[in-house]
Amino acid sequence: VLATLLVALVAIIHLAILVLEMFLWEAPAGRRAFNLSADFARETRVLAANQGLYNGFLAAGLAWGLWLGAPGVQVVIFFLACVLVAGIFGALTASRKILYIQALPALLALLAVVAQA
C-alpha cells in the first residue's frame, strides 16, 4: 500500500508540474513556482510547454504501471528511475530544489516498490 501511495504521489506531482509548465507558465503561480520574470516566462513559454508534456508522459507511465498491478512493477520501476535521473540532472543544472520536489519522492517510491517486489 505504501509503495502504491508513493508512486501515485510522484504521478500527481508530475501532473502538477505539467499544469504549471503548460498552462500557468506566464501566470503568477507559474512564475512564482519557477522564480521567473514576466519577460523570461514569455520568451520561454514554448520550451516550458514542451517540458510540461514530458512530465505528463512520466505521470502517464506511472499511472499505467499502477493500473497494470503486479505485472506493471517493471513499468513503474522504469518510470521512477526516469524521474529520479531527471530530478538529479535538474538539481545539478537548474535548481537544487528539484532534488527535493522530484528526485527524493521518486527515490522513496522506488525503494518502496523494490522492497515490496
C-alpha positions in Angstrom: 0.0 0.0 0.0 2.8 2.4 0.9 4.5 1.8 -2.4 1.3 2.4 -4.4 0.7 5.7 -2.5 4.2 6.9 -3.1 4.1 6.1 -6.8 0.7 7.8 -7.1 2.2 10.9 -5.3 5.0 11.1 -7.8 2.5 10.8 -10.6 0.4 13.6 -9.1 3.5 15.8 -8.6 4.2 15.4 -12.3 0.7 16.2 -13.3 1.0 19.4 -11.3 4.3 20.2 -13.0 2.6 19.6 -16.3 -0.1 22.2 -15.4 2.4 24.7 -14.2 4.7 24.4 -17.3 2.0 24.0 -20.0 -0.8 26.2 -18.7 0.4 28.5 -15.9 4.0 29.3 -17.0 3.2 33.0 -17.5 0.7 33.3 -14.7 1.7 34.5 -11.3 1.5 30.9 -9.9 3.8 29.6 -12.6 6.3 32.4 -12.4 6.4 32.1 -8.6 6.9 28.3 -8.7 9.9 28.7 -11.0 11.1 32.1 -9.9 10.7 33.7 -13.3 10.4 37.2 -14.5 7.5 38.0 -16.8 9.8 38.6 -19.7 11.7 35.4 -19.3 8.4 33.4 -18.9 7.0 35.0 -22.1 10.3 34.2 -24.0 10.4 30.6 -22.8 6.7 29.6 -22.8 7.0 27.2 -25.8 10.0 25.4 -24.2 8.2 25.1 -20.9 5.1 23.7 -22.6 7.3 21.1 -24.3 8.9 20.2 -21.0 5.5 20.0 -19.3 4.4 17.5 -21.9 7.3 15.3 -21.0 6.4 15.5 -17.3 2.9 14.4 -18.4 4.4 11.3 -20.0 6.2 10.5 -16.8 2.9 10.7 -14.9 1.1 8.6 -17.5 3.8 5.9 -17.4 3.5 5.7 -13.6 -0.3 5.6 -13.8 -0.1 2.9 -16.5 2.2 0.8 -14.3 -0.1 1.2 -11.3 -3.1 0.3 -13.5 -1.4 -2.9 -14.6 -1.0 -4.0 -11.0 1.6 -6.7 -10.2 2.6 -7.1 -13.9 3.3 -3.4 -14.0 6.0 -3.3 -11.4 8.8 -3.2 -14.1 7.0 -0.3 -15.8 6.7 1.6 -12.5 10.4 0.9 -11.8 11.4 2.2 -15.2 9.4 5.4 -15.0 10.5 6.1 -11.4 14.1 5.6 -12.5 13.5 8.2 -15.3 12.0 10.6 -12.8 15.0 10.1 -10.4 17.5 10.7 -13.2 15.6 13.8 -14.4 15.4 15.1 -10.9 19.1 14.7 -10.2 20.0 16.2 -13.6 17.6 19.1 -12.9 19.1 19.7 -9.5 22.6 19.8 -10.9 21.8 22.0 -13.9 18.8 24.2 -12.9 17.8 24.4 -9.3 18.7 22.4 -6.2 15.0 22.4 -5.1 14.3 19.9 -7.9 16.2 17.4 -5.9 13.6 17.6 -3.1 10.5 18.1 -5.3 11.2 15.5 -8.0 14.2 13.2 -7.2 13.5 12.5 -3.5 9.9 11.4 -3.9 10.9 9.2 -6.8 13.7 7.6 -4.8 11.4 6.9 -1.8 8.8 5.4 -4.1 11.4 3.4 -5.9 12.8 2.0 -2.7 9.3 1.1 -1.5 8.4 -0.6 -4.8 11.6 -2.6 -4.8 11.2 -3.6 -1.2 7.7 -4.8 -1.9 8.6 -6.8 -5.1 
